[in-house]
Amino acid sequence: MNLPETAKLQEIYGETEISGARFKNLADNFSKIYGQDKAEYFTAPGRTEIIGNHTDHNGGKVIAGSINLDTIAAAYPNGTQVIRITSEGYRDEIVVDLTKLSKSNYKKGTAALVAGMMEGAQKNGFETGGFDAYVSTNVIAAAGVSSSASFEMLICTIIDYFFNESKMSFNDYAKVGQYAENVYWDKASGMMDQMACAVGGPVLFDFADRDNLKYSKLDFSFGKFGYRLVIVNTGKGHADLSQEYSEIPGEMKAVAKVLGVELLHETNVDALLEHCNEIEDDRAVLRALHFFGETSRVEDAADAIHHNDYDKFLELIDESGKSSWELLQNCYTMKDFHEQKITRTLALTQLFLKRIGAGVCRVHGGGFAGVIAAIVPEKEQDNYVEYISRFVGKENVYPMDIRAIGAVHIG
């Protein structure tokens, strides 16, 4: 059975021993389950949102980066119109018949996501076909580092390579993933998660024009200024919070409508102040205020990175986190306000950071449950991991690196 070249593994992972063993296991299981004697290999990372919390769906700006946790696959066309995917750790095979794509046939779960992606690809003018795949992931599930978007971008890379001569753009990938989530999962998601997983590295995104989405890579890493990103899984996943997520863009768009536009990026905070008393939904006003402030912070953060002003950069991250907590209000759900794993872990982390006199923390990703991001001095990383592990368990604490390479075919 063929395997990825070690030089490619070194380029992506910075090592070959652990990654080589992962792909060897992938190949063995793929051959055993599907009887294939050859395979092509693919990888798509998870993502970290650095700054720009819940701005993408209203045409705002985000700085995000791919991380060194990924979803990988061994796959090969099977000459039929049926997709068969075995996902490591899950009992049931995912089976999607391309001749029977409809939401009524695929109502929930990963099969619905794959069916939605295939329908989305077709509606955007791309070819699809049957293939077999064995998939494995170490991206934290239901915890804000985009395990679903990582999987989506993996599948896009597979159909792009096998059926579209690698002509799909990252924007095409993101549209396909967004279509599946919007239509088949009834989740009003934007495209930030998908784009961050697909492009790779730290990236500044501008979501004002969805048909010609602009992005630029940034020369940035936390290690460049002596810090480390630590993702902390607070102990409650967010798989059942679609309504809370959908309400955020919904409320922002409702405010935009009062202001005479479709999305908030088309107006400004002065217009909001002028019409503020016409808006009865107070939370919607607060969320709109967050949007305007957050988009400005993203621009300022990109400028700080360009000028190597990392004190200013950390200050902006801190402001962003406070805005998410106070204005956006995505640190806990009103359905069960006694359970506040995010705010609890933020408060505990703030105690640590205050004692050492450095670092910042914030809710990470969609929020309401899942993970926080702590940016701590490298010399304090082990101390923070030991400290916060007392409250969440060491298995839920992940020092991270930003990965330079996004979703790719690797041979």
C-alpha positions as CSV (number, residue, x, y, z in Angstrom):
1,M,0.0,0.0,0.0
2,N,1.4,3.4,-1.0
3,L,1.9,6.1,1.7
4,P,2.5,9.9,1.7
5,E,6.1,10.9,1.1
6,T,8.1,11.6,4.3
7,A,9.2,15.0,2.9
8,K,5.6,16.1,2.6
9,L,4.8,15.0,6.1
10,Q,7.8,16.9,7.4
11,E,6.6,20.0,5.6
12,I,3.1,19.8,7.0
13,Y,3.7,18.4,10.5
14,G,7.3,19.3,11.3
15,E,8.0,15.6,12.0
16,T,7.5,12.3,10.4
17,E,7.3,9.6,13.1
18,I,3.9,10.4,14.7
19,S,2.3,11.6,11.4
20,G,3.8,8.6,9.5
21,A,2.2,6.2,12.0
22,R,-1.2,8.0,11.7
23,F,-1.2,7.6,7.9
24,K,0.0,4.0,8.1
25,N,-2.9,3.2,10.4
26,L,-5.2,5.1,7.9
27,A,-3.9,3.1,5.0
28,D,-4.2,-0.3,6.8
29,N,-7.8,0.4,7.8
30,F,-8.8,1.7,4.4
31,S,-7.4,-1.4,2.6
32,K,-9.0,-3.7,5.1
33,I,-12.5,-2.1,5.0
34,Y,-12.7,-1.3,1.3
35,G,-10.4,-3.8,-0.3
36,Q,-8.4,-1.1,-2.1
37,D,-4.8,-1.7,-2.9
38,K,-4.0,2.0,-3.4
39,A,-5.1,5.3,-2.0
40,E,-4.7,9.1,-2.1
41,Y,-4.2,11.0,1.1
42,F,-5.7,14.3,2.3
43,T,-5.5,16.6,5.3
44,A,-7.5,19.5,6.5
45,P,-6.7,21.3,9.8
46,G,-9.0,22.7,12.5
47,R,-8.8,26.5,13.1
48,T,-8.3,29.1,15.7
49,E,-10.2,32.4,15.6
50,I,-7.6,35.0,16.8
51,I,-9.9,38.1,16.7
52,G,-13.1,38.8,14.9
53,N,-15.7,37.0,17.0
54,H,-19.1,36.6,15.1
55,T,-18.4,39.2,12.4
56,D,-18.1,37.1,9.3
57,H,-21.8,36.5,8.8
58,N,-22.5,40.2,8.6
59,G,-19.7,41.0,6.2
60,G,-17.1,41.9,8.8
61,K,-13.4,41.1,9.2
62,V,-11.6,38.3,11.0
63,I,-8.1,37.2,11.8
64,A,-8.0,33.4,12.0
65,G,-5.4,30.6,11.6
66,S,-5.3,26.9,11.0
67,I,-3.9,24.8,13.8
68,N,-1.8,21.7,14.2
69,L,-4.7,19.4,14.8
70,D,-6.3,18.0,11.6
71,T,-8.7,15.6,9.9
72,I,-7.0,13.1,7.5
73,A,-8.3,10.6,5.0
74,A,-7.3,7.8,2.7
75,A,-9.6,7.8,-0.2
76,Y,-10.1,6.5,-3.8
77,P,-12.9,6.7,-6.4
78,N,-15.1,3.5,-6.5
79,G,-16.6,4.0,-9.9
80,T,-20.2,4.3,-8.6
81,Q,-22.5,7.1,-7.6
82,V,-22.3,6.2,-3.9
83,I,-20.0,7.8,-1.3
84,R,-18.9,5.5,1.5
85,I,-17.0,6.9,4.5
86,T,-15.8,5.1,7.6
87,S,-14.9,7.5,10.4
88,E,-12.5,6.2,13.0
89,G,-14.2,5.8,16.4
90,Y,-17.8,5.8,14.9
91,R,-19.7,2.6,14.5
92,D,-21.9,3.4,11.5
93,E,-20.6,3.9,8.0
94,I,-21.6,7.2,6.2
95,V,-23.3,6.3,3.0
96,V,-24.6,8.9,0.5
97,D,-26.2,8.1,-2.8
98,L,-25.6,10.9,-5.3
99,T,-28.7,10.0,-7.3
100,K,-30.9,10.7,-4.2
101,L,-29.6,14.0,-2.9
102,S,-32.3,15.8,-1.0
103,K,-32.8,17.1,2.5
104,S,-35.8,14.8,2.9
105,N,-33.6,11.7,2.3
106,Y,-30.7,12.9,4.5
107,K,-32.2,14.6,7.6
108,K,-29.5,14.7,10.2
109,G,-25.9,13.9,11.2
110,T,-22.8,13.6,9.1
111,A,-24.6,11.8,6.2
112,A,-26.8,15.0,5.8
113,L,-23.6,17.1,5.9
114,V,-22.0,15.1,3.1
115,A,-25.2,15.0,1.1
116,G,-25.6,18.8,1.5
117,M,-22.0,19.3,0.4
118,M,-22.5,17.2,-2.8
119,E,-25.6,19.2,-3.6
120,G,-23.8,22.4,-2.9
121,A,-20.9,21.4,-5.2
122,Q,-23.3,20.5,-8.0
123,K,-25.3,23.8,-7.6
124,N,-22.0,25.7,-7.9
125,G,-21.1,23.9,-11.1
126,F,-18.7,21.2,-9.9
127,E,-18.6,17.5,-10.5
128,T,-19.1,14.9,-7.9
129,G,-18.7,11.1,-7.9
130,G,-18.6,8.1,-5.7
131,F,-15.6,7.3,-3.6
132,D,-14.5,5.3,-0.5
133,A,-12.7,6.9,2.4
134,Y,-11.4,6.1,5.8
135,V,-11.2,9.2,8.0
136,S,-9.4,10.0,11.3
137,T,-9.2,13.2,13.3
138,N,-7.6,14.7,16.3
139,V,-9.5,18.0,16.1
140,I,-11.5,18.5,19.3
141,A,-15.1,17.8,18.6
142,A,-17.9,20.2,19.4
143,A,-15.5,22.6,21.1
144,G,-15.0,25.6,18.9
145,V,-12.0,24.7,16.8
146,S,-14.2,23.7,13.9
147,S,-14.1,19.9,13.7
148,S,-17.1,20.1,11.3
149,A,-15.4,22.6,9.0
150,S,-12.2,20.6,9.1
151,F,-14.2,17.6,7.9
152,E,-16.0,19.6,5.3
153,M,-12.8,21.0,3.8
154,L,-11.3,17.5,3.8
155,I,-14.3,16.3,1.7
156,C,-14.0,19.3,-0.6
157,T,-10.3,18.5,-1.2
158,I,-11.2,14.9,-2.1
159,I,-13.9,15.8,-4.7
160,D,-11.7,18.6,-6.0
161,Y,-8.8,16.3,-6.6
162,F,-10.7,13.3,-7.9
163,F,-13.5,14.9,-10.0
164,N,-12.6,18.6,-10.7
165,E,-8.9,18.6,-11.6
166,S,-8.1,20.6,-8.5
167,K,-9.7,23.7,-10.1
168,M,-11.9,24.6,-7.1
169,S,-10.8,27.7,-5.1
170,F,-10.9,28.0,-1.3
171,N,-13.8,30.3,-1.7
172,D,-15.6,27.5,-3.6
173,Y,-14.8,25.1,-0.8
174,A,-16.2,27.5,1.8
175,K,-19.4,28.0,-0.2
176,V,-20.0,24.2,-0.4
177,G,-19.5,23.8,3.3
178,Q,-21.7,26.7,4.2
179,Y,-24.5,25.5,1.9
180,A,-24.5,22.1,3.6
181,E,-24.7,23.7,7.1
182,N,-27.3,26.3,6.1
183,V,-29.6,24.1,4.1
184,Y,-29.1,20.5,5.5
185,W,-28.2,21.4,9.1
186,D,-30.4,24.5,9.4
187,K,-27.4,26.3,10.9
188,A,-27.0,30.0,9.9
189,S,-23.2,29.8,9.8
190,G,-20.9,32.1,7.8
191,M,-17.8,31.0,5.9
192,M,-15.0,31.9,8.4
193,D,-14.5,28.4,9.8
194,Q,-14.3,26.8,6.4
195,M,-12.0,29.5,5.0
196,A,-9.6,29.3,7.9
197,C,-9.3,25.6,7.7
198,A,-8.9,25.7,3.9
199,V,-6.4,28.5,3.4
200,G,-3.9,27.6,6.2
201,G,-1.6,29.8,8.3
202,P,-2.7,33.1,10.0
203,V,-5.0,35.0,7.6
204,L,-6.9,38.3,7.6
205,F,-10.3,37.8,6.0
206,D,-12.8,40.4,4.7
207,F,-16.2,39.0,4.3
208,A,-17.9,42.0,2.7
209,D,-18.1,40.4,-0.8
210,R,-19.0,36.8,-0.5
211,D,-18.6,36.1,-4.2
212,N,-15.1,37.5,-4.2
213,L,-14.0,37.0,-0.7
214,K,-10.7,38.8,0.1
215,Y,-8.0,37.4,2.3
216,S,-4.3,37.9,2.9
217,K,-1.8,35.9,4.8
218,L,-0.1,37.5,7.8
219,D,3.5,37.2,9.0
220,F,2.6,36.2,12.5
221,S,3.0,33.5,15.2
222,F,2.5,33.7,18.9
223,G,6.0,32.3,19.4
224,K,7.4,35.3,17.5
225,F,6.8,37.5,20.5
226,G,7.4,34.9,23.3
227,Y,3.8,33.7,23.8
228,R,1.9,30.5,23.3
229,L,-1.8,29.8,22.5
230,V,-3.5,27.3,24.8
231,I,-6.9,26.1,23.9
232,V,-8.9,24.9,27.0
233,N,-12.0,22.6,26.5
234,T,-14.2,23.8,29.3
235,G,-16.2,20.5,29.6
236,K,-19.4,21.1,27.7
237,G,-19.7,20.7,23.9
238,H,-21.9,22.9,21.7
239,A,-23.5,20.4,19.4
240,D,-27.0,21.2,20.6
241,L,-26.7,25.0,20.4
242,S,-27.7,25.7,16.8
243,Q,-30.5,28.1,17.9
244,E,-28.2,30.2,20.0
245,Y,-25.7,30.5,17.1
246,S,-28.4,31.3,14.5
247,E,-29.8,34.1,16.8
248,I,-26.6,36.1,16.6
249,P,-26.6,36.7,12.8
250,G,-30.4,36.9,12.9
251,E,-30.4,39.7,15.5
252,M,-27.6,41.6,13.7
253,K,-29.4,41.4,10.4
254,A,-32.6,42.6,12.1
255,V,-30.7,45.7,13.3
256,A,-29.2,46.2,9.8
257,K,-32.7,46.1,8.3
258,V,-33.8,48.9,10.7
259,L,-30.8,50.9,9.5
260,G,-31.8,50.4,5.8
261,V,-29.2,47.8,4.8
262,E,-29.0,44.0,4.6
263,L,-25.8,43.4,6.6
264,L,-24.1,45.5,9.3
265,H,-20.9,46.0,7.3
266,E,-22.9,48.3,5.0
267,T,-23.6,50.8,7.7
268,N,-21.8,52.2,10.8
269,V,-22.2,52.8,14.5
270,D,-23.4,56.4,14.0
271,A,-26.4,55.1,12.1
272,L,-27.1,52.7,14.9
273,L,-27.0,55.5,17.5
274,E,-29.4,57.5,15.3
275,H,-32.0,54.7,15.1
276,C,-31.2,53.0,18.5
277,N,-34.5,53.9,20.1
278,E,-36.4,52.3,17.2
279,I,-35.0,48.9,18.0
280,E,-36.9,47.1,20.8
281,D,-34.5,44.2,21.1
282,D,-31.9,45.4,23.5
283,R,-29.6,42.4,23.0
284,A,-29.7,43.0,19.3
285,V,-28.4,46.5,19.8
286,L,-25.6,45.3,22.0
287,R,-24.6,42.6,19.5
288,A,-24.6,45.3,16.7
289,L,-22.3,47.4,18.9
290,H,-20.0,44.4,19.3
291,F,-19.9,44.0,15.5
292,F,-18.8,47.6,14.8
293,G,-16.2,47.6,17.6
294,E,-14.9,44.1,16.7
295,T,-14.4,44.9,13.0
296,S,-12.4,48.0,14.0
297,R,-10.3,45.9,16.4
298,V,-9.5,43.4,13.6
299,E,-8.2,46.2,11.4
300,D,-6.1,47.5,14.3
301,A,-4.8,44.1,15.2
302,A,-3.6,43.5,11.6
303,D,-1.9,46.9,11.7
304,A,-0.3,46.0,15.1
305,I,1.0,42.7,13.6
306,H,2.4,44.6,10.6
307,H,4.3,46.9,12.9
308,N,5.4,44.2,15.4
309,D,3.4,46.0,18.1
310,Y,2.5,42.9,20.1
311,D,1.6,44.8,23.3
312,K,-1.1,46.6,21.3
313,F,-2.1,43.2,19.7
314,L,-2.6,41.6,23.1
315,E,-4.6,44.7,24.3
316,L,-6.9,44.3,21.4
317,I,-7.4,40.6,22.0
318,D,-8.3,41.4,25.6
319,E,-10.8,44.1,24.5
320,S,-12.3,41.6,22.0
321,G,-12.8,39.0,24.7
322,K,-14.5,41.5,27.0
323,S,-16.8,42.6,24.2
324,S,-17.8,39.0,23.4
325,W,-18.6,38.5,27.1
326,E,-20.5,41.8,27.7
327,L,-22.0,42.8,24.4
328,L,-22.2,39.8,22.1
329,Q,-23.1,37.6,25.1
330,N,-22.0,34.3,23.8
331,C,-20.3,32.9,26.9
332,Y,-23.3,31.0,28.2
333,T,-26.8,30.2,27.1
334,M,-29.9,31.6,28.7
335,K,-31.5,28.2,28.5
336,D,-29.3,27.0,31.3
337,F,-27.7,30.1,32.8
338,H,-26.6,28.2,35.9
339,E,-24.1,26.2,33.8
340,Q,-21.4,28.6,32.8
341,K,-18.3,26.6,31.9
342,I,-16.9,29.2,29.6
343,T,-17.2,32.1,32.1
344,R,-16.0,29.9,34.9
345,T,-12.9,28.9,33.0
346,L,-12.3,32.5,31.9
347,A,-12.5,33.8,35.5
348,L,-10.2,31.1,36.7
349,T,-7.7,31.9,33.9
350,Q,-7.9,35.6,34.7
351,L,-6.8,34.9,38.3
352,F,-3.7,33.1,37.0
353,L,-2.9,35.8,34.4
354,K,-3.2,38.5,37.1
355,R,-0.8,36.7,39.3
356,I,1.9,36.5,36.6
357,G,1.1,39.9,35.3
358,A,0.9,38.9,31.6
359,G,-1.3,37.3,29.0
360,V,-4.9,37.4,28.0
361,C,-7.8,35.1,27.6
362,R,-11.1,35.1,25.7
363,V,-14.0,32.9,24.6
364,H,-13.0,31.0,21.5
365,G,-15.1,30.5,18.3
366,G,-18.9,30.3,18.4
367,G,-19.1,30.3,22.2
368,F,-22.0,29.5,24.6
369,A,-20.0,26.3,25.4
370,G,-16.8,24.6,24.2
371,V,-13.5,26.3,24.6
372,I,-11.6,29.4,25.6
373,A,-8.3,30.6,24.2
374,A,-5.5,31.7,26.6
375,I,-2.4,33.5,25.3
376,V,0.3,33.0,27.9
377,P,4.0,33.7,28.0
378,E,6.0,30.6,26.8
379,K,7.9,30.5,30.1
380,E,4.5,30.2,32.0
381,Q,2.9,27.7,29.6
382,D,3.6,24.6,31.7
383,N,2.5,26.4,34.9
384,Y,-0.8,27.5,33.3
385,V,-1.4,24.0,31.9
386,E,-0.9,22.5,35.4
387,Y,-3.1,25.2,37.0
388,I,-6.1,25.0,34.7
389,S,-5.9,21.2,34.5
390,R,-7.0,21.2,38.2
391,F,-10.4,22.5,37.1
392,V,-11.0,21.0,33.6
393,G,-8.6,17.9,33.5
394,K,-5.3,17.8,31.7
395,E,-6.8,15.9,28.7
396,N,-8.8,19.1,27.9
397,V,-5.8,21.5,27.7
398,Y,-4.2,21.9,24.3
399,P,-1.1,24.0,23.7
400,M,-1.4,24.9,20.0
401,D,0.7,26.0,17.1
402,I,-0.5,27.7,14.0
403,R,-0.1,25.4,11.0
404,A,1.2,27.0,7.7
405,I,-0.6,24.6,5.4
406,G,-4.4,24.3,5.0
407,A,-6.5,21.7,3.3
408,V,-4.5,19.8,0.8
409,H,-4.0,16.5,-1.1
410,I,-0.7,15.0,0.0
411,G,-0.1,12.2,-2.4
